[in-house]
């Protein structure tokens, strides 16, 4: 499989025509055109289209599911869509969009989960639908329309951050599970530093864009200074980062302690015989185990 591109968006509209009306997929301009987003400079009457959200959400989740299935070679790893992890507060009301786990089942224990992915993808380009011919034509990238796709939409980013934080602080069992937010547009400038900070703090291990060429002309940010955001250019690069996640033995830790308490923890941990045991002892002391 290839990474996200215009063909995927065109396929979305073609598939959605079978289950949705035209006015549920496109806006209708004053001059009678059907478009995916209001073009920049459009001054006519406008409305807000909500009916498309669930359709694109289902389509992109399934696309990520199929993509990851095609990239993971380890027969002991399974890609699960809409996974539930009750011990982490991940239930049917708000399941994990995509999880990679050691067992192939919908309801998982925390120690069976290798990675959790929150999918925040959307239509990136603008499209025009011709009612008479049924054809769909791309009419511009996200710079040419008034929409805010994927990572360029602040409320979508904040919602993803909120869900990831909720998972991270729900239970100590979540401390070993990387959490990644998947998108298909560049991260807005206002969130670049925040993405790096969230990664450095261990809350979220990355915002990954799976769209190599979101602009028709020009280029976009490849990565932020500390890797909180990464734009993948091909499936080989994505596979390499996935494999790194599977191999890392990560531990999230947080807390607020005075310097004296931290000094005591360090002194106690330093009595262990290996660096690994010293680290584990310190983490256990921080977590009050």
N, C-alpha and C positions, 0 to 999 in steps of 0.2 A: 504493500500500500504506500501511497504518497502522503505527504503532509497536507494540511489544509490548503485549498486553492479555490479558484473561481468555479471549477467543475463541481465541487462539493456543494456550493451554494445553489448552483443551477439545478443540481439533482434534488436538493431540498425542496425547491419550489415545484418541481415536476412531481415528486412523490406526494407533496402536501395538497396538490390540486385534487387528488383522489378522495381526500377526507375533509377538505375545507373549501369554503366559498372564496371567490376572488377578493371580496372586501374584507375577508379575515386574514388575507396574506399581503395585500397591497393597499396603499393609500390612493385615493382618487383625487387628482388635482382639479382645479377649476376648469381647465381646458380638456378634461376627460381622459387624461393619461393615468395609468395605474403604475405606481412606483413603490419600491421597497421602503424608501426613506424620502422625506421631503427634501427636494434639492436646495442647496444653499442659494439664498436670494429669493426663494419662493415667498410671495407676499399674499397669496390667496388664503381662503378659509382652510383651517387645519383641524385635525382631530388626533386623538391618541389611540394607537393600535396596540391592544393588549393580547388579543386572541392568538397572535403568532408566537408568543413567548413560550408556551408549553410545547408547541410543535417543534420549535428550534431547540428547546432544551432536550427533548426526547431524541431528536435526530443527532445532536452533537454528542450526547452521552453514548449512544449506540456506536457512533463513529469512533470515539476514543476507545470504547470497549473492543471493537474489531481491530483497531490499530495496535493496541497493546497486545492483544492475542497473537497478532502476526509477528511481533518483535520478541516475545518471551520464549526462549528455547527450553528453559528448565521445566521438566515435566512435573516437578514438585510445587510449582507456582501456578496459581489459578487467578484469572481476572474475573472479579465479581461485580456485577452492576446492581445498584440499589441495595448495597449490603447493609445489614443491621448488626450493630455491636452493642448489645444492651448495657454491658458494664461501663461503656464510655458515653452512655446517654444517646447513642445513635440508634434510633428506633424507626419504625415504619412512618412516623410523622415527619422525620427529617433524616432519611438514610444517607449513607455515604454514596456519592454519585458512582465512584469507581473505587474498588479496593483490590489489592493484590494480596492473596492469602495462601496459606499452606494447605487449606482444605477447600473443596469445591462445594460450597453451600452458602445460602443467603444469610443465615444467622451465624455469626462468628464470635469466638472468644477473642479477647484482646491479644493473647499470645499467639494466635493463628494469623494475625494481620501483619504484613510486611510494610505496606504503604497505603495511605489514604489519599485519594485525589478528589478535589472539588472542581467541577467543570463549570466555567463561566465563559462560554463561547456564544457567538451570535453571528448574524449576517454582517459582513464587513463592507462589501461593495454595495453600490446602488444598482437596482435592476428595474427594468421596465417590461411590463407584460402587455402583449397585444391580444386583445380579446378575440379578434376575428381569426387570426392565424394560430393562436395559442403559443406563440413564440415568446421567449424570455431573453432579453438583451441586457448586457452589462452596460451601464451608462456613467460609471465613475467610481473611484475609490472613496474611502471615508472622508477625504478632504473636500469632496464635492457635495456632501449631503449634511443634513442637520442632525443626523443620528449620532449616538455615542455607543459604538460597539465594544463589547467585551471589556478589556482592561482600560479603555478610555472612559468608561462610565464609573463615576465615583461611588454611586450608591451600590452598584454591583460589587465593586472591590470591598467596600465597607461590610457588606453582607457576608462575603466570603471570609474576611478577616474575623468577623464576629463568630461565625460558625467554627472556624479553626481554633480560636481561643477557647470556645466552649468545650471543644473536644480535648484540648490540651490540659485544661484545668479540671476536667470531670473526674479523673481518677489517676492515681499514680501509674496504672497499667499503660496509660497512653504515652508515657515518657520515652519509650523506645520506638515509637511509630512515627516515621517521617510523614509530614502532611504537605502536599503540593497543590497549588491552585493552577488549573489549566485554562488557558485562554487562546484567542486567535487574533489579537490586535496588540499594538505596542502599549506598554505601560505608560500612563500619563506622567508628565514631568513631576507633578505634585506628589506622586506616590513612589518615585524612584528611591529616594532616601528611606522612606518608610519600609519598602520591600527589603532593603539591605539591613535595616535595623531589626525587622521581624526575623530575618534569617540569622543574624548574629545573636539575637536573644533566644533563638531556638524555638520560637512559636510556630513559624511556617518555614519549611525548608526551601521554598522557592515559588516564584510565579513564572510559569513556563508558557511561552507562546509557541503554538505549533503551526504558525503561519509564516513561512519564510519570506514571502513577498506581498505584504498587505497593501503596498502602494503600486500604482501602475507605472510611476516614474519616481526615481529617487530611492533612498534607503531609509531604514529605521534603526533604532537602537538595538544593538546585538545583545548587550548585557550591561548591568549596572556594576559599579566598581567592586562590590563584594559578592556579586553573583546572586543577589536576591531576585533579579529578573534575568531570564535567558530567552532569547529567540532562537529556536532550532531551525537549521537550514536544510536538514535532511534526516531520514530515518536512522542512518548510522550514528549520527551524533546523539539523537534521542536515545537510542538503544544503549549507547555507552553510559549516559547519565543514569538510565534506569538500572543498569548492572551495578553502578557505583552505589546506588541507594540500597540495593539488596545485600551488598557486601559489608556496608558500614554498620558498626555496632554503636548506634547513637544513644545518648542519654540526655533528656531534657531535665534541667534543674533550675529552680528559681527560689528566691526568698529575700527577706530583708533581715540582716543580722548586724549587730555591732562588731567592730573590729576585734574585740576581745574574744567573742564567741567564735568568730571565724578562725582566729589564731589557735584556739583550743582544738577545733575540728582538724585543722591542718596538722597539729602536733600529734593527735591521736592517729590520723590517717598515715602519717609518716612512719609509724611503728610497723606497718605491714611490710612484707618482704619483697614485693614486686611493684612496678609502676601501675600495673592493672589493678592489683589489690588495693594499692593506695588510693587510686581513683574511685574504685567502687566503695571503699570505706568512707571516703569524703562525701560521695553522693548519698550514701545511706544516712550519714549524720545530718546532712542538709535536709533530707526528706523525713527525718525523724523516725527512721525504721529501727 
